[in-house]
Amino acid sequence: MTALWIAHVDVTDAETYGKYAAIATKAIAAHGGVFLARGGRYQQMEGNDRARNVVARFPSFEDAVACYNSPRYQEAVALAAQSATRDLVIVEETA
């Protein structure tokens, strides 16, 4: 089963977040991740609003978790912690 990586983000430092995004993009691709949505138009229907929403699909739940835990992505996480408030969840897709 494929998995979705869903992030809701408020960027507080665009320059540092840009560095995060450059590293994260490579780490996600290295684990087979493909972006489905990345900061596009949205409408918040319920819950807490975040200005940026990102969805990536991975070949499996395990690939998505491995990506998050990888040294390269953890390097990016350190930059994200300095430049954004984020919520991120990995969800296995169902048939």
C-alpha positions, 0 to 999 in steps of 0.5 A: 500500500502506498502512503501519504505524507501530509504536512500543514505549515506556517512559515516564519522564516522564508529564507531558512525554510527555503533551505529546508525545502531544498534538502527535503525535496531531495530526501523525499525523492530518494525514498520514492516520494512524489509531490501531489500538492505543494503550497497550492490553493486551499480552503480550510473547512475545519480545524486549525489553519496553516498557510502552506499544505504539502502532500507527497505519495510514497511507494509504501508506509515504510518508505515514508517513515524511513524518509522521515527518519533518514539522516538527510531528512533529519538535517532538513527537520533541524532547519524546519524547526527554526523556520516554521510551525508544522504538523506532519502525519503519514497515512497509509492509503487504502484500496 
